[in-house]
Amino acid sequence: MEPVTVIGAGLAGCEAAWQLAERGIPVTLREMKPAKMTPAHHSGDFAELVCSNSLRGAGLENAVGLLKEELRRMGSLILACADEHRVEAGGALAVDRFGFSGAVTERIRSHPLITVEEGEETALPEAGEVIVATGPLTSDALAAAIRARYPDMHTLNFFDAAAPLVTFESVDMEKAFFASRYDKGTPDYINCPLTEEEYQTFWTELCQAQEAEVHGFEDKRVFEGCMPVEVMARRGRDTLCYGPLKPRGLTDPRTGREPFAVVQLRRDNAEGSIYNLVGFQTHLKWPEQRRVFSLIPALAHAEFVRYGVMHRNTYLDSPRLLDRYYRVKEEPRISFAGQVTGVEGYVESTASGFLCAVELSRRLRGLPPVDFPQETAVGALALYVSNQSVADFQPMNVNFGIIPPLGYKVKGKRNKNAELSRRALELLEGIDYR
C-alpha cells in the first residue's frame, strides 16, 4: 500500500498520522521545522502548544470537555500525551508544554509505519492520498499553491495572539495570593489584585501603549475568542473587569474582600517555575509590554521569559470546499485538517485530524464511512465546517450551540450541558470508528 502523505506535524497532523498508522496504513509525515520556523514556534518538537492551558476546560459541562472525552475514549494520541503530562490548573486540562510535545514527537518518530521527512512543502502532491494539516500558519508558498489549485475557493485571514510568560520567582507574592475562583478545586492560580486607582493607571497606559506593526491588522478583524488585551481595553474602562480581570469569586486574604480587579497567572510547566498571564494575548511592542504589565503591583519586577506575539492565521472557506469528512469535494484524495479548516482551537484541530484519518483509513480498507452524528462534539464540528448554509463562515470553537438540543427540559445550564454530554457519550459507544 502506498503511504498517505500528511503535511504538517502539529496536533492535527500528528493525530491523523497516528490514527492511520495504528490502523495499518503507512504514513509519510512532512514537517518544515526545524529548517523553517514561524512566529509561533519555539522548538523543533511536534504538536507545539502556545501555552499550558491551550487544551482548556476539562469538565463535561463544557463542550470542549466533552470533545476531549470523546477523543480520549477513541484512543487519541494527543489526549493520551496530554493526560500523561497534566499539571494542576483547577477545572482545566493544562499540560507541561515541553513534556507534552516531546512525548508526541517521540511516539510519532518511533512508530514503525510513520516516516518523517523534514523540509518545507511548497505544493500539493500530484498523486496519492494527502492530508494537509499545516495549521493557521500555512507557509506563503503552500497557501499560494492551494489558492491556485482551487481558484473558486477563497482563503480568509484573521489574526491571533499569544500571552506573555513570567517566572514564578519574580512574582511578588507579598502582593499576590494563590486561589481558584470560588475556591473550586485546588488553589492553582496566582492572583494579582489591583485597587481601583491602580487599575485606572494600568488601563490608561494600556490603551495608550504602542502596538507592534502587524501588516493588515484591524480591530474589527480580531478573532473574538483570542482578543488582544489592549483591543479589549479600548472598548471601555470596565470591559477588562468583566473579562480577564474580573474579581468575582476571588477574595484577597489581606483584606477579606474581592479586589477591584485581578490579573490571574496560570502555571505553564510542571515545575511551576513559569506562569502565563491569563487572557493577556497581545501585540504590543515588547518594551511596552514590560512597561505596562509592570504596573500590575505583583508584577512590578517580573521577569518575562516570553513576550506576547501576534501572527497571521489563515483558514479556508471550508463549507464551499470540504465535505463532512474534511475531504475536498471535487478532489477527495486530498483532505484538510486542523485550524486551516476553520475549527478553532487545539482540541478541535485534534478532532479534525482524528476524523479525517478514520475516514481515510476506512476508505482505503474498503469499509463504509463513519458518520459521527451531530449530537457528538466530533460530528458537530465536522458538520459545522461543511455546512454550506453558513453565509459568513468564521473560525469556531466547539460549543453546545452547534449540537442539537435535548428535546426535553433540564433545569440549570450546567445540568443541561452535562445531559448533552451524557447523550453524546452514549451514542459514541454504538459507533464503530475502528
Secondary structure, 3 states (H helix, E strand, C coil): CCCEEEECCCHHHHHHHHHHHHCCCCEEEEECCCCCCCCCCCCCCCCCCCCCCCCCECCCCCHHHHHHHHHHHCCCHHHHHHHHCEECCCCECEECHHHHHHHHHHHHHHCCCEEEEECCCCCCCCCCCEEECCCCCCCHHHHHHHHHHCCCCCEEEEEEEECCEEEHHHCCHHHCEECCHHHCCCCCCEEEEECHHHHHHHHHHHHHCCECCCCCCCHHHECHHHCCHHHHHCCCCCHHHHCCCCCCCCCECCCCECCCEEEEEEECCCCCCEEEECCCCCCECHHHHHHHHCCCHHHCCCCEEECCEEEEEEEECHHHHECCCCEECCEEEEEECCHHHCECCHHHHHHHHHHHHHHHHHHHCCCCCCCCCCCCHHHHHHHHHCCCCCCCCCCECCCHHHCCCCCCCCCCHHHHHHHHHHHHHHHHHCCCCC
